[in-house]
């Protein structure tokens, strides 16, 4: 059917299209990509649990780099992050390619390491803060925001917290 109509009926189809395209190696046709871009700002009409579930499935799969590339291309990524987290400069050219390469090299089917790599630009900006106490508070606040926004499970939260606490060592 018409991509715009299908997405209008269920906004979650935008994320599913990205997930299926990345997992199965599909290329989203022009009309579908345009419909997703047009509706991307309405992704917040979907429950946080459903969004989080789709992101966990995307980032847990070996095709996670392709999924992130499609999230960027479709304009969905800025809508999935808390306000002020998305800096377009982090998601073009060499910075984008470096992030995609890191995600592709990740040898894990666990969601949490991939999520931390995806969110790395935000964490790096927090780390640029001069005071250590201020840096840790900002980082903790941002991690909590994303965990709440994506409605992560307690285990996912604990695993992410551990990775973040050990960020500099890792």
TAPEGI-V121039 format. One record per residue. N is the residue number from 1. RES is the residue in three letters. SS is DSSP state (helix for helix, strand for strand, loop for the rest). PHI is phi in radians with two decimals (* if undefined). PSI is psi as a letter, one per 30 degrees, with the letter a starting at -180 (999 if undefined). Layout:
n=N res=RES ss=SS phi=PHI psi=PSI
n=N res=RES ss=SS phi=PHI psi=PSI
This chain:
n=1 res=UNK ss=loop phi=* psi=a
n=2 res=UNK ss=loop phi=-1.25 psi=k
n=3 res=UNK ss=helix phi=-1.00 psi=e
n=4 res=UNK ss=helix phi=-1.09 psi=e
n=5 res=UNK ss=helix phi=-1.16 psi=e
n=6 res=UNK ss=helix phi=-1.09 psi=e
n=7 res=UNK ss=helix phi=-1.23 psi=e
n=8 res=UNK ss=helix phi=-1.06 psi=e
n=9 res=UNK ss=helix phi=-1.20 psi=e
n=10 res=UNK ss=loop phi=-2.66 psi=j
n=11 res=UNK ss=loop phi=-1.12 psi=f
n=12 res=UNK ss=helix phi=-1.09 psi=f
n=13 res=UNK ss=helix phi=-1.05 psi=f
n=14 res=UNK ss=helix phi=-1.10 psi=e
n=15 res=UNK ss=helix phi=-1.22 psi=e
n=16 res=UNK ss=helix phi=-1.15 psi=e
n=17 res=UNK ss=helix phi=-1.05 psi=e
n=18 res=UNK ss=helix phi=-1.11 psi=e
n=19 res=UNK ss=helix phi=-1.10 psi=e
n=20 res=UNK ss=helix phi=-1.13 psi=e
n=21 res=UNK ss=helix phi=-1.08 psi=e
n=22 res=UNK ss=helix phi=-1.25 psi=e
n=23 res=UNK ss=helix phi=-1.19 psi=e
n=24 res=UNK ss=helix phi=-1.71 psi=g
n=25 res=UNK ss=loop phi=1.29 psi=g
n=26 res=UNK ss=loop phi=-1.26 psi=l
n=27 res=UNK ss=loop phi=-1.90 psi=k
n=28 res=UNK ss=loop phi=-1.22 psi=k
n=29 res=UNK ss=loop phi=-1.21 psi=l
n=30 res=UNK ss=helix phi=-0.99 psi=e
n=31 res=UNK ss=helix phi=-1.12 psi=e
n=32 res=UNK ss=helix phi=-1.17 psi=e
n=33 res=UNK ss=helix phi=-1.08 psi=e
n=34 res=UNK ss=helix phi=-1.13 psi=e
n=35 res=UNK ss=helix phi=-1.11 psi=e
n=36 res=UNK ss=helix phi=-1.13 psi=e
n=37 res=UNK ss=helix phi=-1.02 psi=e
n=38 res=UNK ss=helix phi=-1.15 psi=e
n=39 res=UNK ss=helix phi=-1.73 psi=f
n=40 res=UNK ss=helix phi=-0.91 psi=e
n=41 res=UNK ss=helix phi=-1.17 psi=f
n=42 res=UNK ss=helix phi=-1.70 psi=g
n=43 res=UNK ss=helix phi=-1.08 psi=f
n=44 res=UNK ss=helix phi=-1.23 psi=f
n=45 res=UNK ss=helix phi=-1.35 psi=f
n=46 res=UNK ss=loop phi=-1.61 psi=k
n=47 res=UNK ss=loop phi=-1.10 psi=k
n=48 res=UNK ss=helix phi=-1.03 psi=e
n=49 res=UNK ss=helix phi=-1.09 psi=e
n=50 res=UNK ss=helix phi=-1.21 psi=e
n=51 res=UNK ss=helix phi=-1.10 psi=e
n=52 res=UNK ss=helix phi=-1.01 psi=e
n=53 res=UNK ss=helix phi=-1.06 psi=e
n=54 res=UNK ss=helix phi=-1.13 psi=e
n=55 res=UNK ss=helix phi=-1.15 psi=e
n=56 res=UNK ss=helix phi=-1.06 psi=e
n=57 res=UNK ss=helix phi=-1.12 psi=e
n=58 res=UNK ss=helix phi=-1.13 psi=e
n=59 res=UNK ss=helix phi=-1.35 psi=f
n=60 res=UNK ss=helix phi=-1.50 psi=f
n=61 res=UNK ss=loop phi=-1.59 psi=l
n=62 res=UNK ss=loop phi=-1.05 psi=f
n=63 res=UNK ss=loop phi=-1.56 psi=g
n=64 res=UNK ss=helix phi=-1.00 psi=e
n=65 res=UNK ss=helix phi=-1.14 psi=e
n=66 res=UNK ss=helix phi=-1.12 psi=e
n=67 res=UNK ss=helix phi=-1.07 psi=e
n=68 res=UNK ss=helix phi=-1.13 psi=e
n=69 res=UNK ss=helix phi=-1.03 psi=e
n=70 res=UNK ss=helix phi=-1.22 psi=e
n=71 res=UNK ss=helix phi=-1.10 psi=e
n=72 res=UNK ss=helix phi=-1.20 psi=e
n=73 res=UNK ss=helix phi=-1.06 psi=e
n=74 res=UNK ss=loop phi=-1.45 psi=f
n=75 res=UNK ss=loop phi=1.25 psi=g
n=76 res=UNK ss=loop phi=-1.42 psi=e
n=77 res=UNK ss=helix phi=-0.97 psi=e
n=78 res=UNK ss=helix phi=-1.05 psi=f
n=79 res=UNK ss=helix phi=-1.37 psi=f
n=80 res=UNK ss=helix phi=-1.57 psi=f
n=81 res=UNK ss=loop phi=-1.73 psi=l
n=82 res=UNK ss=loop phi=-1.03 psi=l
n=83 res=UNK ss=loop phi=-0.92 psi=k
n=84 res=UNK ss=loop phi=1.55 psi=f
n=85 res=UNK ss=loop phi=-1.44 psi=f
n=86 res=UNK ss=loop phi=-1.52 psi=j
n=87 res=UNK ss=loop phi=-2.00 psi=j
n=88 res=UNK ss=helix phi=-0.94 psi=f
n=89 res=UNK ss=helix phi=-1.10 psi=f
n=90 res=UNK ss=helix phi=-1.37 psi=f
n=91 res=UNK ss=helix phi=-2.18 psi=h
n=92 res=UNK ss=loop phi=-2.39 psi=l
n=93 res=UNK ss=helix phi=0.90 psi=b
n=94 res=UNK ss=helix phi=-1.11 psi=e
n=95 res=UNK ss=helix phi=-1.02 psi=e
n=96 res=UNK ss=helix phi=-1.12 psi=e
n=97 res=UNK ss=helix phi=-1.07 psi=e
n=98 res=UNK ss=helix phi=-1.08 psi=e
n=99 res=UNK ss=helix phi=-1.13 psi=e
n=100 res=UNK ss=helix phi=-1.13 psi=e
n=101 res=UNK ss=helix phi=-1.09 psi=e
n=102 res=UNK ss=helix phi=-1.06 psi=e
n=103 res=UNK ss=helix phi=-1.12 psi=e
n=104 res=UNK ss=helix phi=-1.18 psi=e
n=105 res=UNK ss=helix phi=-1.31 psi=f
n=106 res=UNK ss=loop phi=-1.03 psi=k
n=107 res=UNK ss=loop phi=-1.76 psi=i
n=108 res=UNK ss=loop phi=-2.79 psi=k
n=109 res=UNK ss=loop phi=-1.77 psi=g
n=110 res=UNK ss=loop phi=-1.47 psi=k
n=111 res=UNK ss=helix phi=-1.18 psi=e
n=112 res=UNK ss=helix phi=-1.06 psi=e
n=113 res=UNK ss=helix phi=-1.07 psi=e
n=114 res=UNK ss=helix phi=-1.16 psi=e
n=115 res=UNK ss=helix phi=-1.11 psi=e
n=116 res=UNK ss=helix phi=-1.14 psi=e
n=117 res=UNK ss=helix phi=-1.12 psi=e
n=118 res=UNK ss=helix phi=-1.07 psi=e
n=119 res=UNK ss=loop phi=-1.53 psi=g
n=120 res=UNK ss=helix phi=-0.89 psi=e
n=121 res=UNK ss=helix phi=-0.99 psi=e
n=122 res=UNK ss=helix phi=-1.17 psi=e
n=123 res=UNK ss=helix phi=-1.16 psi=e
n=124 res=UNK ss=helix phi=-1.13 psi=e
n=125 res=UNK ss=helix phi=-1.13 psi=e
n=126 res=UNK ss=helix phi=-1.13 psi=e
n=127 res=UNK ss=helix phi=-1.20 psi=f
n=128 res=UNK ss=loop phi=-1.28 psi=f
n=129 res=UNK ss=loop phi=-1.05 psi=k
n=130 res=UNK ss=loop phi=-1.29 psi=e
n=131 res=UNK ss=loop phi=-1.52 psi=k
n=132 res=UNK ss=helix phi=-1.07 psi=e
n=133 res=UNK ss=helix phi=-1.08 psi=e
n=134 res=UNK ss=helix phi=-1.11 psi=e
n=135 res=UNK ss=helix phi=-1.06 psi=e
n=136 res=UNK ss=helix phi=-1.15 psi=e
n=137 res=UNK ss=helix phi=-1.15 psi=e
n=138 res=UNK ss=helix phi=-1.12 psi=e
n=139 res=UNK ss=helix phi=-1.09 psi=e
n=140 res=UNK ss=helix phi=-1.07 psi=e
n=141 res=UNK ss=helix phi=-1.10 psi=e
n=142 res=UNK ss=helix phi=-1.21 psi=e
n=143 res=UNK ss=helix phi=-1.10 psi=e
n=144 res=UNK ss=helix phi=-1.08 psi=e
n=145 res=UNK ss=helix phi=-1.04 psi=e
n=146 res=UNK ss=helix phi=-1.24 psi=e
n=147 res=UNK ss=helix phi=-1.09 psi=e
n=148 res=UNK ss=helix phi=-1.26 psi=e
n=149 res=UNK ss=helix phi=-1.07 psi=e
n=150 res=UNK ss=loop phi=-1.64 psi=g
n=151 res=UNK ss=loop phi=0.89 psi=h
n=152 res=UNK ss=loop phi=-1.29 psi=l
n=153 res=UNK ss=loop phi=-1.25 psi=l
n=154 res=UNK ss=helix phi=-1.04 psi=e
n=155 res=UNK ss=helix phi=-1.13 psi=e
n=156 res=UNK ss=helix phi=-1.09 psi=e
n=157 res=UNK ss=helix phi=-1.11 psi=e
n=158 res=UNK ss=helix phi=-1.06 psi=e
n=159 res=UNK ss=helix phi=-1.12 psi=e
n=160 res=UNK ss=helix phi=-1.12 psi=e
n=161 res=UNK ss=helix phi=-1.03 psi=e
n=162 res=UNK ss=helix phi=-1.09 psi=e
n=163 res=UNK ss=helix phi=-1.06 psi=e
n=164 res=UNK ss=helix phi=-1.15 psi=e
n=165 res=UNK ss=helix phi=-1.10 psi=f
n=166 res=UNK ss=loop phi=-1.85 psi=g
n=167 res=UNK ss=loop phi=-0.91 psi=e
n=168 res=UNK ss=loop phi=-1.17 psi=e
n=169 res=UNK ss=loop phi=-1.19 psi=e
n=170 res=UNK ss=loop phi=-1.16 psi=999
